[in-house]
Amino acid sequence: MPIYEYQCQECGHQMEALQKLSDEPLKDCPACQQPQLQKQISAAGFRLKGSGWYETDFKSGKKKNLAGDSAQASGSD
Protein backbone atom coordinates (compact mmCIF):
# COMPACT_ATOMS: atom_id res chain seq x y z
CA MET A 1 0.00 0.00 0.00
CA PRO A 2 1.37 3.41 -0.90
CA ILE A 3 1.87 6.25 1.54
CA TYR A 4 0.18 9.47 0.44
CA GLU A 5 1.03 12.97 1.64
CA TYR A 6 -1.73 15.46 2.41
CA GLN A 7 -1.81 19.15 3.32
CA CYS A 8 -4.76 21.08 4.71
CA GLN A 9 -5.60 24.19 2.67
CA GLU A 10 -7.25 25.76 5.74
CA CYS A 11 -4.64 25.42 8.51
CA GLY A 12 -1.54 24.12 6.67
CA HIS A 13 -1.39 20.83 8.62
CA GLN A 14 0.69 18.19 6.81
CA MET A 15 0.30 14.44 7.23
CA GLU A 16 0.93 11.07 5.64
CA ALA A 17 -1.64 8.29 5.22
CA LEU A 18 -1.18 4.63 4.31
CA GLN A 19 -4.01 3.87 1.87
CA LYS A 20 -5.00 1.34 -0.76
CA LEU A 21 -4.92 2.50 -4.37
CA SER A 22 -8.69 2.04 -4.50
CA ASP A 23 -9.37 4.18 -1.37
CA GLU A 24 -10.99 7.59 -1.79
CA PRO A 25 -8.70 10.55 -0.97
CA LEU A 26 -9.00 11.87 2.58
CA LYS A 27 -10.93 15.13 2.94
CA ASP A 28 -11.24 16.03 6.64
CA CYS A 29 -8.21 17.54 8.39
CA PRO A 30 -7.52 15.92 11.78
CA ALA A 31 -6.12 19.22 13.13
CA CYS A 32 -8.88 21.71 12.26
CA GLN A 33 -11.72 19.32 11.29
CA GLN A 34 -12.31 21.18 7.99
CA PRO A 35 -12.82 19.27 4.71
CA GLN A 36 -9.77 20.94 3.17
CA LEU A 37 -7.16 18.16 2.81
CA GLN A 38 -5.46 18.04 -0.54
CA LYS A 39 -3.28 15.17 -1.75
CA GLN A 40 0.26 16.27 -2.53
CA ILE A 41 2.45 15.04 -5.39
CA SER A 42 5.54 13.29 -4.08
CA ALA A 43 8.20 10.85 -5.23
CA ALA A 44 8.17 7.19 -4.33
CA GLY A 45 10.32 6.18 -1.36
CA PHE A 46 12.04 3.42 -3.32
CA ARG A 47 12.52 2.14 -6.85
CA LEU A 48 12.68 -1.43 -8.08
CA LYS A 49 15.06 -1.61 -11.00
CA GLY A 50 16.95 -4.27 -12.86
CA SER A 51 15.91 -7.79 -13.62
CA GLY A 52 15.20 -10.13 -10.74
CA TRP A 53 15.83 -7.55 -8.04
CA TYR A 54 15.22 -9.97 -5.17
CA GLU A 55 17.25 -12.83 -6.53
CA THR A 56 20.29 -10.78 -7.51
CA ASP A 57 20.33 -8.07 -4.85
CA PHE A 58 19.67 -9.85 -1.55
CA LYS A 59 21.62 -13.07 -1.94
CA SER A 60 25.36 -13.56 -1.85
CA GLY A 61 28.01 -16.00 -2.98
CA LYS A 62 26.92 -19.15 -4.80
CA LYS A 63 23.27 -18.49 -3.94
CA LYS A 64 23.14 -15.53 -6.36
CA ASN A 65 21.31 -17.35 -9.17
CA LEU A 66 19.13 -20.04 -7.62
CA ALA A 67 16.69 -20.17 -10.54
CA GLY A 68 19.54 -20.58 -13.04
CA ASP A 69 21.27 -23.18 -10.86
CA SER A 70 18.15 -25.34 -10.61
CA ALA A 71 17.59 -25.11 -14.37
CA GLN A 72 21.22 -26.15 -15.02
CA ALA A 73 21.03 -28.97 -12.47
CA SER A 74 17.87 -30.42 -13.97
CA GLY A 75 19.28 -30.05 -17.50
CA SER A 76 22.42 -32.06 -16.68
CA ASP A 77 20.52 -35.19 -15.60
For each residue, the residues with C-beta under 8 A, 3 or more apart:
1: 18 19 20 21
2: 18 19 21 44
3: 16 17 18 19 45
4: 16 17 19 25 26 39 40 42
5: 14 15 16 39 40 42
6: 14 15 16 17 25 26 37 38 39 40
7: 12 13 14 15 37 38 40
8: 11 12 13 14 29 31 32 34 36 37 38
9: 36 37 38
10: 29 32 34 36
11: 8 29 31 32 34 36
12: 7 8
13: 7 8 29 30 31 32
14: 5 6 7 8
15: 5 6 7 30 37
16: 3 4 5 6
17: 3 4 6 26
18: 1 2 3
19: 1 2 3 4 23 26
20: 1 23
21: 1 2
22:
23: 19 20
24:
25: 4 6 37 39
26: 4 6 17 19 37 39
27: 35 36 37
28: 33 34 35 37
29: 8 10 11 13 32 33 34 35 36 37
30: 13 15 33
31: 8 11 13
32: 8 10 11 13 29 36
33: 28 29 30
34: 8 10 11 28 29
35: 27 28 29
36: 8 9 10 11 27 29 32
37: 6 7 8 9 15 25 26 27 28 29
38: 6 7 8 9
39: 4 5 6 25 26
40: 4 5 6 7
41:
42: 4 5
43:
44: 2 47
45: 3
46:
47: 44
48: 53
49: 53
50: 53 56 57
51: 56
52: 55 56 67
53: 48 49 50 56 57
54: 57 58
55: 52 58 59 64 65 66 67
56: 50 51 52 53 59 64 65
57: 50 53 54
58: 54 55
59: 55 56 63 64 66
60: 63 64
61: 64
62: 69
63: 59 60 66
64: 55 56 59 60 61
65: 55 56 68 69
66: 55 59 63 69 70
67: 52 55 70 71
68: 65 71 72
69: 62 65 66 72 73
70: 66 67 73 74
71: 67 68 74 75
72: 68 69 75 76
73: 69 70 76 77
74: 70 71 77
75: 71 72
76: 72 73
77: 73 74
